[in-house]
Amino acid sequence: MVTYVGLMSFTDKGIQSIKETTKRAAAAKEAAKQLGVNMRELVWTMGEYDLVCILEAEDEKSLSAFSLAIAMQGNVRTRSLRAYSAGEMDEILAKIK
């Protein structure tokens, strides 16, 4: 299972239809499921980014497909960060000699 943190900012199109943001989020969660992605958490934020999302999937290709599908709608711009659990980080650190 791979985990990503998505940092999203509204585009002009997204902010013009801001009252639909929670409906779009629910639709995105369903779209994620169809692509094998679990949208574990989505929160609206104040500051540099408008939304923060935690995504999980079996592989990075599924996450990439989901990110592209969301980008095609034109409501948000996304930055993705690969995230590691403590157990995964321990495995990474064990490789360091």
N, C-alpha and C positions, 0 to 999 in steps of 0.2 A: 504494500500500500504506500503510495506517495502522497505527500501533503504539500499544499501550496497556500500561501497567503496572497490574496489579491487586493491590491490597493487601487481604488477606482475614483475617477473624477468625472462629473457630469460634463457632457458636451453641451453646446448651445441647444441642440435638439432635445437632449435629456432634461435640461433645466426648464425649457419652455413647456414641457409636459410633466413637471415635477409632481403634480397631484396624482399621477399614475405610477409613481415610483414603487409603491408597495405591491401593486398589481403586477408590475414588470418583474419584481423580485420573485413573486410566487411563480410566475411563468418561467423564469430562469431556473428556479429550483426543479421544476418539472422537466425542463429541457436537459438539465444536468443529469437527472435520473436516466433519461432516454439514452444518454451517451456514456452511462456507467460511472458517473461522477456523483459523489455525495457532497452537497453544499451543506457542510456541517454548521456553519454560522455565517450570518450576514448582519452587519450593524451599520447604521448611518452615523456618520461622524462629522465633527466640526473641525476645520483646520485645512491642511494641505490636501487631504483626500476627503471625498464625500461618503464613501462606503469602504468597509473592510470586510473581506470574505475569507473564510477558511474552507478549502476544498480538499477532498480526498478522492483518490481513484486507484485502481489496480495498476495503471500505467500512465506514463506521461503523455502518450499519444491521445488518450481519451481526454485528459485535461486540456491539451492543446486544441483539440476539436471543439471542446466546449468554449474555450476562450475566443476562438475565431467566430463561432456561431453568435456569441454575445456581441463581439465587436461589429459584426455585420449589421446589427440593428441600429448602431450609431448613437446610442444614448449615453455610453460611458467610454472612457479611455482607461485602459487597465495596465498596471505594472504587476508582474508576478514575482514572488519570492519563494524559492524552494525552502521548505521547513523540515526540520528533523526533530524527532522525539529524543528524550534522554537516552533511550536504548539504542537508537540509531546513531546518536552521537558517540556513545561508548564504542560501538562497532567501528566507527571511523577513527576514533582515537587509538584503538587497539592496533591499527595498521601502521601507526607512527612508531618508528624505531628510535 
